[in-house]
Amino acid sequence: MFNPNDFNEDEFKEHEFVAVTHRPIWIMQLVVGLVVLVGVLVVLALICRCCCRSGSRGRVIAPQTVTVLHTGTAAYPAAGAAPYPSAAPYPSAAPYPSAAPYPAAAPYPAAAPYPAGAPYPTGAPYPTSSPYPPAPSAPDANACPPSYDQVMGTKQPPYNPHAPQ
């Protein structure tokens, strides 16, 4: 197909291949190491957070109360501090069948404010048709199929889909 004279090697010898420059391998190792380190730190932070949370569950975390004593005079008009509202005492326990501290409910009205309807169930407001005919009964479950002589004793009609019914 090719003659040795058709192939010229000089064209290939003059071509220079330029190697693709890559980053040094230590940079890639540094990046992978930093990613792994950040991942490990995140996992450790989550573990510490979960462990510390279980110890403080149920505690009320609030700042400490600080009492400041101020002995100066009040500015005009002189206003005194309002007393702290105290909770009303809970009613004393009484035996179960006791009078309720709330008023009794109003009785139900004697007559309904709307006209009385027909008693339930009512008949249909339209004329009804005759009931459905009874369903055909199924053959006896223990009945045997017809014998060969019974089936083959009569001539079968030819299949003609266009025959009048």
TIRO-2110 file (N, C-alpha, C; in Angstrom, 1 decimal):
// TIRO-2110
0.8, -1.2, 0.0, N, 1, A
0.0, 0.0, 0.0, CA, 1, A
0.9, 1.3, 0.0, C, 1, A
1.8, 1.3, 0.9, N, 2, A
2.8, 2.4, 0.9, CA, 2, A
4.1, 1.9, 0.5, C, 2, A
4.8, 2.7, -0.3, N, 3, A
6.2, 2.4, -0.6, CA, 3, A
7.1, 3.0, 0.4, C, 3, A
8.2, 2.5, 0.7, N, 4, A
9.1, 3.1, 1.6, CA, 4, A
9.5, 4.5, 1.2, C, 4, A
9.4, 4.8, 0.0, N, 5, A
9.8, 6.1, -0.5, CA, 5, A
8.7, 7.2, -0.2, C, 5, A
7.5, 6.7, 0.0, N, 6, A
6.4, 7.7, 0.3, CA, 6, A
6.5, 8.2, 1.8, C, 6, A
7.2, 7.5, 2.6, N, 7, A
7.2, 7.9, 4.0, CA, 7, A
8.5, 8.7, 4.3, C, 7, A
8.3, 9.9, 4.8, N, 8, A
9.4, 10.8, 5.0, CA, 8, A
9.5, 10.9, 6.6, C, 8, A
10.6, 10.4, 7.1, N, 9, A
10.8, 10.5, 8.6, CA, 9, A
11.2, 11.9, 9.1, C, 9, A
11.7, 12.7, 8.2, N, 10, A
12.2, 14.0, 8.6, CA, 10, A
11.0, 14.9, 9.2, C, 10, A
9.8, 14.7, 8.6, N, 11, A
8.7, 15.5, 9.1, CA, 11, A
8.4, 15.2, 10.6, C, 11, A
8.6, 14.0, 11.0, N, 12, A
8.3, 13.6, 12.4, CA, 12, A
9.5, 13.9, 13.3, C, 12, A
10.7, 14.0, 12.8, N, 13, A
11.8, 14.3, 13.7, CA, 13, A
11.9, 15.8, 14.0, C, 13, A
11.4, 16.6, 13.1, N, 14, A
11.4, 18.0, 13.4, CA, 14, A
10.4, 18.5, 14.4, C, 14, A
9.3, 17.7, 14.6, N, 15, A
8.3, 18.1, 15.5, CA, 15, A
8.7, 17.8, 17.0, C, 15, A
8.4, 18.8, 17.8, N, 16, A
8.8, 18.7, 19.2, CA, 16, A
7.5, 18.5, 20.0, C, 16, A
7.5, 17.6, 20.9, N, 17, A
6.4, 17.4, 21.8, CA, 17, A
6.6, 18.2, 23.1, C, 17, A
5.6, 19.0, 23.4, N, 18, A
5.7, 19.9, 24.6, CA, 18, A
5.0, 19.1, 25.7, C, 18, A
5.7, 18.8, 26.7, N, 19, A
5.1, 18.1, 27.9, CA, 19, A
4.1, 19.1, 28.6, C, 19, A
3.0, 18.5, 29.0, N, 20, A
2.0, 19.3, 29.8, CA, 20, A
2.5, 19.4, 31.2, C, 20, A
2.6, 20.7, 31.6, N, 21, A
3.2, 20.9, 33.0, CA, 21, A
2.1, 20.7, 34.0, C, 21, A
2.3, 19.9, 35.0, N, 22, A
1.4, 19.7, 36.1, CA, 22, A
1.9, 20.4, 37.4, C, 22, A
1.1, 20.6, 38.3, N, 23, A
1.5, 21.2, 39.6, CA, 23, A
2.4, 20.2, 40.3, C, 23, A
3.2, 20.6, 41.1, N, 24, A
4.0, 19.6, 41.9, CA, 24, A
3.1, 18.8, 42.7, C, 24, A
3.5, 17.6, 43.0, N, 25, A
2.7, 16.6, 43.7, CA, 25, A
2.5, 17.0, 45.2, C, 25, A
3.4, 17.8, 45.7, N, 26, A
3.3, 18.1, 47.1, CA, 26, A
2.1, 19.1, 47.4, C, 26, A
1.8, 19.9, 46.3, N, 27, A
0.6, 20.8, 46.5, CA, 27, A
-0.7, 20.0, 46.6, C, 27, A
-0.8, 19.0, 45.7, N, 28, A
-2.0, 18.1, 45.8, CA, 28, A
-2.1, 17.4, 47.1, C, 28, A
-1.0, 16.9, 47.6, N, 29, A
-1.0, 16.3, 48.9, CA, 29, A
-1.4, 17.2, 50.0, C, 29, A
-0.9, 18.5, 49.9, N, 30, A
-1.3, 19.5, 50.9, CA, 30, A
-2.8, 19.8, 50.9, C, 30, A
-3.3, 19.9, 49.7, N, 31, A
-4.8, 20.2, 49.6, CA, 31, A
-5.6, 19.1, 50.1, C, 31, A
-5.2, 17.8, 49.8, N, 32, A
-6.0, 16.7, 50.3, CA, 32, A
-5.8, 16.6, 51.8, C, 32, A
-4.7, 16.8, 52.3, N, 33, A
-4.5, 16.8, 53.8, CA, 33, A
-5.3, 17.9, 54.5, C, 33, A
-5.4, 19.1, 53.9, N, 34, A
-6.2, 20.1, 54.5, CA, 34, A
-7.7, 19.8, 54.5, C, 34, A
-8.2, 19.2, 53.4, N, 35, A
-9.6, 18.8, 53.3, CA, 35, A
-9.9, 17.7, 54.4, C, 35, A
-9.0, 16.7, 54.5, N, 36, A
-9.2, 15.7, 55.5, CA, 36, A
-9.2, 16.3, 56.9, C, 36, A
-8.3, 17.2, 57.2, N, 37, A
-8.2, 17.8, 58.5, CA, 37, A
-9.4, 18.6, 58.8, C, 37, A
-9.9, 19.4, 57.9, N, 38, A
-11.2, 20.1, 58.1, CA, 38, A
-12.3, 19.2, 58.4, C, 38, A
-12.4, 18.1, 57.6, N, 39, A
-13.5, 17.1, 57.8, CA, 39, A
-13.4, 16.5, 59.2, C, 39, A
-12.2, 16.1, 59.6, N, 40, A
-12.0, 15.5, 61.0, CA, 40, A
-12.4, 16.5, 62.1, C, 40, A
-12.0, 17.8, 61.9, N, 41, A
-12.4, 18.8, 62.9, CA, 41, A
-13.9, 19.0, 63.0, C, 41, A
-14.6, 19.0, 61.8, N, 42, A
-16.0, 19.1, 61.8, CA, 42, A
-16.7, 18.0, 62.6, C, 42, A
-16.2, 16.8, 62.3, N, 43, A
-16.8, 15.6, 62.9, CA, 43, A
-16.6, 15.6, 64.5, C, 43, A
-15.4, 16.0, 64.9, N, 44, A
-15.1, 16.1, 66.3, CA, 44, A
-15.9, 17.2, 67.0, C, 44, A
-16.1, 18.3, 66.3, N, 45, A
-17.0, 19.4, 66.8, CA, 45, A
-18.4, 18.9, 67.0, C, 45, A
-18.9, 18.2, 66.0, N, 46, A
-20.3, 17.6, 66.2, CA, 46, A
-20.4, 16.6, 67.3, C, 46, A
-19.4, 15.8, 67.5, N, 47, A
-19.4, 14.8, 68.6, CA, 47, A
-19.4, 15.5, 69.9, C, 47, A
-18.5, 16.5, 70.0, N, 48, A
-18.4, 17.3, 71.3, CA, 48, A
-19.7, 18.0, 71.6, C, 48, A
-20.3, 18.6, 70.6, N, 49, A
-21.6, 19.3, 70.7, CA, 49, A
-22.7, 18.4, 71.2, C, 49, A
-22.7, 17.2, 70.6, N, 50, A
-23.8, 16.2, 71.1, CA, 50, A
-23.5, 15.8, 72.5, C, 50, A
-22.3, 15.5, 72.9, N, 51, A
-22.0, 15.1, 74.2, CA, 51, A
-22.3, 16.2, 75.2, C, 51, A
-22.0, 17.4, 74.9, N, 52, A
-22.2, 18.5, 75.9, CA, 52, A
-23.6, 18.8, 76.0, C, 52, A
-24.4, 18.7, 74.9, N, 53, A
-25.8, 19.0, 75.0, CA, 53, A
-26.6, 18.0, 75.9, C, 53, A
-26.2, 16.8, 75.9, N, 54, A
-26.9, 15.8, 76.8, CA, 54, A
-26.7, 16.1, 78.3, C, 54, A
-25.6, 16.7, 78.6, N, 55, A
-25.4, 17.1, 80.0, CA, 55, A
-26.2, 18.3, 80.5, C, 55, A
-26.5, 19.2, 79.6, N, 56, A
-27.2, 20.4, 80.0, CA, 56, A
-28.7, 20.3, 79.6, C, 56, A
-29.2, 19.2, 79.3, N, 57, A
-30.6, 19.0, 78.9, CA, 57, A
-31.5, 19.2, 80.2, C, 57, A
-32.4, 20.1, 80.1, N, 58, A
-33.3, 20.4, 81.2, CA, 58, A
-32.9, 21.5, 82.1, C, 58, A
-31.7, 22.0, 81.9, N, 59, A
-31.3, 23.2, 82.7, CA, 59, A
-31.8, 24.4, 82.1, C, 59, A
-32.1, 25.4, 82.9, N, 60, A
-32.4, 26.7, 82.5, CA, 60, A
-31.2, 27.6, 82.4, C, 60, A
-30.8, 27.9, 81.2, N, 61, A
-29.6, 28.7, 81.0, CA, 61, A
-30.0, 30.2, 81.0, C, 61, A
-29.6, 30.9, 82.0, N, 62, A
-29.9, 32.3, 82.1, CA, 62, A
-28.8, 33.0, 82.9, C, 62, A
-28.6, 34.3, 82.6, N, 63, A
-27.6, 35.1, 83.3, CA, 63, A
-27.9, 35.2, 84.8, C, 63, A
-26.9, 35.3, 85.6, N, 64, A
-27.1, 35.4, 87.1, CA, 64, A
-27.7, 36.8, 87.4, C, 64, A
-28.6, 36.7, 88.4, N, 65, A
-29.2, 38.0, 88.8, CA, 65, A
-28.2, 38.8, 89.6, C, 65, A
-28.2, 40.1, 89.3, N, 66, A
-27.3, 41.0, 90.0, CA, 66, A
-28.1, 42.0, 90.7, C, 66, A
-27.9, 42.2, 92.0, N, 67, A
-28.7, 43.1, 92.8, CA, 67, A
-27.8, 44.4, 93.0, C, 67, A
-28.4, 45.5, 92.6, N, 68, A
-27.7, 46.8, 92.6, CA, 68, A
-28.4, 47.6, 93.7, C, 68, A
-27.7, 48.1, 94.7, N, 69, A
-28.2, 48.9, 95.7, CA, 69, A
-28.0, 50.4, 95.3, C, 69, A
-29.1, 51.1, 95.2, N, 70, A
-29.0, 52.5, 94.9, CA, 70, A
-29.7, 53.3, 96.0, C, 70, A
-28.9, 54.1, 96.7, N, 71, A
-29.5, 54.8, 97.8, CA, 71, A
-29.8, 56.3, 97.5, C, 71, A
-29.7, 56.7, 96.3, N, 72, A
-30.0, 58.1, 95.9, CA, 72, A
-31.4, 58.4, 96.0, C, 72, A
-31.8, 59.7, 95.9, N, 73, A
-33.2, 60.1, 96.0, CA, 73, A
-33.8, 60.0, 94.6, C, 73, A
-35.1, 59.8, 94.6, N, 74, A
-35.8, 59.7, 93.3, CA, 74, A
-36.0, 61.1, 92.7, C, 74, A
-36.1, 61.1, 91.4, N, 75, A
-36.3, 62.4, 90.8, CA, 75, A
-37.8, 62.8, 90.9, C, 75, A
-38.1, 64.1, 90.7, N, 76, A
-39.5, 64.5, 90.8, CA, 76, A
-40.2, 64.0, 89.6, C, 76, A
-41.4, 63.6, 89.6, N, 77, A
-42.2, 63.2, 90.8, CA, 77, A
-41.7, 62.0, 91.4, C, 77, A
-41.7, 61.9, 92.7, N, 78, A
-41.2, 60.7, 93.4, CA, 78, A
-42.1, 59.5, 93.2, C, 78, A
-41.6, 58.5, 92.6, N, 79, A
-42.4, 57.3, 92.3, CA, 79, A
-41.8, 56.2, 93.0, C, 79, A
-42.6, 55.5, 93.7, N, 80, A
-42.1, 54.3, 94.4, CA, 80, A
-42.2, 53.1, 93.5, C, 80, A
-41.5, 52.1, 93.9, N, 81, A
-41.5, 50.9, 93.1, CA, 81, A
-42.9, 50.2, 93.3, C, 81, A
-43.4, 49.7, 92.2, N, 82, A
-44.7, 48.9, 92.3, CA, 82, A
-44.5, 47.6, 93.0, C, 82, A
-45.4, 47.2, 93.8, N, 83, A
-45.2, 45.9, 94.5, CA, 83, A
-45.3, 44.8, 93.5, C, 83, A
-44.5, 43.7, 93.7, N, 84, A
-44.5, 42.6, 92.8, CA, 84, A
-45.9, 41.9, 92.9, C, 84, A
-46.5, 41.6, 91.8, N, 85, A
-47.8, 41.0, 91.9, CA, 85, A
-47.7, 39.5, 92.4, C, 85, A
-48.5, 39.3, 93.4, N, 86, A
-48.5, 37.9, 94.0, CA, 86, A
-49.6, 37.1, 93.4, C, 86, A
-49.4, 35.8, 93.3, N, 87, A
-50.3, 34.9, 92.7, CA, 87, A
-51.5, 34.7, 93.6, C, 87, A
-52.7, 34.6, 93.1, N, 88, A
-53.9, 34.4, 93.9, CA, 88, A
-53.8, 32.9, 94.4, C, 88, A
-54.2, 32.7, 95.7, N, 89, A
-54.1, 31.3, 96.2, CA, 89, A
-55.1, 30.4, 95.5, C, 89, A
-54.7, 29.2, 95.3, N, 90, A
-55.5, 28.2, 94.6, CA, 90, A
-56.7, 27.9, 95.5, C, 90, A
-57.9, 27.7, 94.9, N, 91, A
-59.0, 27.4, 95.8, CA, 91, A
-58.8, 26.1, 96.5, C, 91, A
-59.3, 26.0, 97.7, N, 92, A
-59.0, 24.9, 98.6, CA, 92, A
-59.8, 23.7, 98.0, C, 92, A
-59.3, 22.5, 98.2, N, 93, A
-59.9, 21.3, 97.7, CA, 93, A
-61.2, 21.0, 98.4, C, 93, A
-62.2, 20.7, 97.7, N, 94, A
-63.5, 20.3, 98.3, CA, 94, A
-63.9, 19.0, 97.8, C, 94, A
-64.8, 18.3, 98.5, N, 95, A
-65.2, 17.0, 98.0, CA, 95, A
-65.9, 17.2, 96.6, C, 95, A
-65.9, 16.1, 95.8, N, 96, A
-66.4, 16.2, 94.4, CA, 96, A
-67.7, 16.8, 94.2, C, 96, A
-68.8, 16.3, 94.8, N, 97, A
-70.1, 16.9, 94.6, CA, 97, A
-70.3, 18.2, 95.3, C, 97, A
-69.7, 19.3, 94.8, N, 98, A
-69.8, 20.5, 95.4, CA, 98, A
-70.3, 21.6, 94.4, C, 98, A
-70.7, 22.7, 94.9, N, 99, A
-71.3, 23.7, 94.0, CA, 99, A
-70.1, 24.3, 93.2, C, 99, A
-70.4, 24.5, 91.9, N, 100, A
-69.4, 25.1, 91.0, CA, 100, A
-69.3, 26.6, 91.2, C, 100, A
-68.2, 27.2, 91.1, N, 101, A
-68.1, 28.7, 91.3, CA, 101, A
-68.5, 29.4, 90.0, C, 101, A
-69.0, 28.8, 89.0, N, 102, A
-69.5, 29.4, 87.8, CA, 102, A
-71.0, 29.3, 87.7, C, 102, A
-71.7, 30.2, 87.0, N, 103, A
-73.1, 30.1, 86.9, CA, 103, A
-73.6, 28.9, 86.1, C, 103, A
-74.8, 28.5, 86.3, N, 104, A
-75.4, 27.3, 85.6, CA, 104, A
-75.7, 27.7, 84.2, C, 104, A
-75.7, 26.8, 83.3, N, 105, A
-76.0, 27.0, 81.9, CA, 105, A
-77.4, 27.3, 81.7, C, 105, A
-77.8, 28.0, 80.6, N, 106, A
-79.2, 28.3, 80.3, CA, 106, A
-79.8, 27.0, 79.8, C, 106, A
-81.1, 26.8, 80.1, N, 107, A
-81.8, 25.6, 79.7, CA, 107, A
-82.0, 25.7, 78.1, C, 107, A
-82.2, 24.5, 77.5, N, 108, A
-82.5, 24.5, 76.1, CA, 108, A
-83.9, 25.1, 75.8, C, 108, A
-84.1, 25.7, 74.7, N, 109, A
-85.4, 26.3, 74.4, CA, 109, A
-86.4, 25.1, 74.2, C, 109, A
-87.7, 25.4, 74.5, N, 110, A
-88.7, 24.4, 74.5, CA, 110, A
-89.0, 24.0, 73.0, C, 110, A
-89.1, 25.0, 72.1, N, 111, A
-89.4, 24.7, 70.7, CA, 111, A
-88.2, 25.1, 69.9, C, 111, A
-88.0, 24.4, 68.8, N, 112, A
-86.9, 24.7, 67.9, CA, 112, A
-87.2, 25.9, 67.1, C, 112, A
-86.3, 26.8, 66.8, N, 113, A
-86.6, 28.0, 66.0, CA, 113, A
-86.8, 27.7, 64.5, C, 113, A
-86.8, 26.5, 64.1, N, 114, A
-87.0, 26.1, 62.7, CA, 114, A
-88.2, 25.1, 62.6, C, 114, A
-88.8, 25.0, 61.4, N, 115, A
-89.9, 24.1, 61.3, CA, 115, A
-89.5, 22.7, 61.4, C, 115, A
-90.3, 21.9, 62.0, N, 116, A
-90.0, 20.5, 62.2, CA, 116, A
-90.0, 19.8, 60.8, C, 116, A
-89.0, 18.9, 60.6, N, 117, A
-89.0, 18.2, 59.3, CA, 117, A
-89.7, 16.8, 59.4, C, 117, A
-89.6, 16.1, 58.3, N, 118, A
-90.2, 14.8, 58.3, CA, 118, A
-89.4, 13.8, 59.1, C, 118, A
-90.0, 12.9, 59.8, N, 119, A
-89.1, 11.9, 60.6, CA, 119, A
-88.3, 11.1, 59.7, C, 119, A
-87.1, 10.7, 60.2, N, 120, A
-86.2, 9.9, 59.4, CA, 120, A
-86.6, 8.4, 59.6, C, 120, A
-86.5, 7.5, 58.6, N, 121, A
-86.2, 7.8, 57.2, CA, 121, A
-87.4, 8.1, 56.4, C, 121, A
-87.3, 8.9, 55.4, N, 122, A
-88.4, 9.3, 54.6, CA, 122, A
-88.4, 8.5, 53.3, C, 122, A
-89.5, 8.5, 52.7, N, 123, A
-89.6, 7.8, 51.4, CA, 123, A
-89.0, 8.7, 50.3, C, 123, A
-88.8, 8.1, 49.1, N, 124, A
-88.2, 8.8, 48.0, CA, 124, A
-89.2, 9.8, 47.5, C, 124, A
-88.7, 11.0, 47.1, N, 125, A
-89.7, 12.0, 46.5, CA, 125, A
-90.0, 11.7, 45.1, C, 125, A
-89.6, 10.7, 44.5, N, 126, A
-89.8, 10.4, 43.1, CA, 126, A
-90.4, 9.0, 43.0, C, 126, A
-91.2, 8.7, 41.9, N, 127, A
-91.7, 7.3, 41.8, CA, 127, A
-90.6, 6.3, 41.7, C, 127, A
-90.7, 5.2, 42.4, N, 128, A
-89.7, 4.2, 42.3, CA, 128, A
-90.1, 3.1, 41.2, C, 128, A
-89.1, 2.5, 40.6, N, 129, A
-89.4, 1.5, 39.6, CA, 129, A
-89.5, 0.1, 40.3, C, 129, A
-89.8, -0.9, 39.5, N, 130, A
-89.9, -2.2, 40.1, CA, 130, A
-88.6, -2.7, 40.6, C, 130, A
-88.5, -3.6, 41.5, N, 131, A
-87.2, -4.1, 42.0, CA, 131, A
-86.5, -4.9, 40.9, C, 131, A
-85.2, -5.0, 41.1, N, 132, A
-84.4, -5.8, 40.1, CA, 132, A
-84.8, -7.2, 40.0, C, 132, A
-84.7, -7.8, 38.9, N, 133, A
-85.1, -9.2, 38.8, CA, 133, A
-84.1, -10.1, 39.5, C, 133, A
-84.5, -11.3, 40.0, N, 134, A
-83.5, -12.1, 40.7, CA, 134, A
-82.3, -12.5, 39.8, C, 134, A
-81.2, -12.6, 40.4, N, 135, A
-80.0, -13.0, 39.6, CA, 135, A
-80.1, -14.5, 39.2, C, 135, A
-79.6, -14.8, 38.0, N, 136, A
-79.6, -16.2, 37.6, CA, 136, A
-78.8, -17.1, 38.6, C, 136, A
-79.3, -18.2, 38.9, N, 137, A
-78.7, -19.1, 39.9, CA, 137, A
-77.5, -19.8, 39.2, C, 137, A
-76.5, -20.0, 40.0, N, 138, A
-75.3, -20.7, 39.5, CA, 138, A
-75.6, -22.2, 39.4, C, 138, A
-74.9, -22.9, 38.5, N, 139, A
-75.1, -24.3, 38.4, CA, 139, A
-74.6, -25.0, 39.7, C, 139, A
-75.0, -26.2, 39.9, N, 140, A
-74.7, -26.9, 41.1, CA, 140, A
-73.2, -27.1, 41.2, C, 140, A
-72.5, -26.9, 42.3, N, 141, A
-71.1, -27.0, 42.4, CA, 141, A
-70.6, -28.4, 42.2, C, 141, A
-71.5, -29.4, 42.6, N, 142, A
-71.1, -30.8, 42.4, CA, 142, A
-71.6, -31.4, 41.1, C, 142, A
-72.1, -30.6, 40.2, N, 143, A
-72.6, -31.2, 38.9, CA, 143, A
-71.5, -31.6, 38.1, C, 143, A
-71.6, -32.7, 37.4, N, 144, A
-70.6, -33.2, 36.5, CA, 144, A
-70.8, -32.6, 35.1, C, 144, A
-69.7, -32.4, 34.3, N, 145, A
-69.9, -31.9, 33.0, CA, 145, A
-70.6, -32.9, 32.1, C, 145, A
-71.2, -32.5, 31.0, N, 146, A
-71.9, -33.4, 30.1, CA, 146, A
-70.9, -34.5, 29.6, C, 146, A
-71.4, -35.7, 29.3, N, 147, A
-70.6, -36.8, 28.8, CA, 147, A
-70.2, -36.5, 27.3, C, 147, A
-69.3, -37.3, 26.8, N, 148, A
-68.9, -37.1, 25.4, CA, 148, A
-70.0, -37.4, 24.5, C, 148, A
-70.8, -38.4, 24.7, N, 149, A
-72.0, -38.8, 23.9, CA, 149, A
-73.0, -37.7, 23.8, C, 149, A
-73.2, -37.0, 25.0, N, 150, A
-74.2, -35.9, 25.0, CA, 150, A
-73.7, -34.7, 24.1, C, 150, A
-72.4, -34.5, 24.2, N, 151, A
-71.9, -33.3, 23.5, CA, 151, A
-71.8, -33.6, 22.0, C, 151, A
-71.3, -34.8, 21.6, N, 152, A
-71.1, -35.2, 20.2, CA, 152, A
-72.4, -35.7, 19.6, C, 152, A
-73.5, -36.0, 20.3, N, 153, A
-74.7, -36.5, 19.7, CA, 153, A
-75.4, -35.6, 18.8, C, 153, A
-75.3, -34.3, 19.1, N, 154, A
-75.9, -33.3, 18.2, CA, 154, A
-74.9, -32.6, 17.3, C, 154, A
-75.3, -32.3, 16.1, N, 155, A
-74.4, -31.6, 15.2, CA, 155, A
-74.2, -30.2, 15.6, C, 155, A
-73.0, -29.7, 15.6, N, 156, A
-72.8, -28.3, 16.0, CA, 156, A
-73.1, -27.4, 14.8, C, 156, A
-73.7, -26.3, 15.0, N, 157, A
-73.9, -25.4, 13.8, CA, 157, A
-72.6, -24.8, 13.3, C, 157, A
-72.5, -24.5, 12.1, N, 158, A
-71.2, -23.9, 11.5, CA, 158, A
-71.1, -22.5, 12.1, C, 158, A
-69.8, -22.1, 12.2, N, 159, A
-69.6, -20.7, 12.7, CA, 159, A
-69.8, -19.8, 11.5, C, 159, A
-70.7, -18.9, 11.7, N, 160, A
-71.0, -17.9, 10.7, CA, 160, A
-71.3, -16.6, 11.4, C, 160, A
-70.4, -15.7, 11.5, N, 161, A
-70.6, -14.4, 12.3, CA, 161, A
-71.7, -13.5, 11.6, C, 161, A
-71.9, -13.7, 10.3, N, 162, A
-72.9, -12.8, 9.6, CA, 162, A
-74.3, -13.4, 9.6, C, 162, A
-74.5, -14.5, 10.2, N, 163, A
-75.8, -15.1, 10.2, CA, 163, A
-76.8, -14.3, 11.0, C, 163, A
-78.0, -14.2, 10.6, N, 164, A
-79.0, -13.4, 11.4, CA, 164, A
-79.3, -14.2, 12.7, C, 164, A
-79.5, -13.4, 13.7, N, 165, A
-79.8, -14.0, 15.0, CA, 165, A
-81.2, -14.3, 15.2, C, 165, A
END
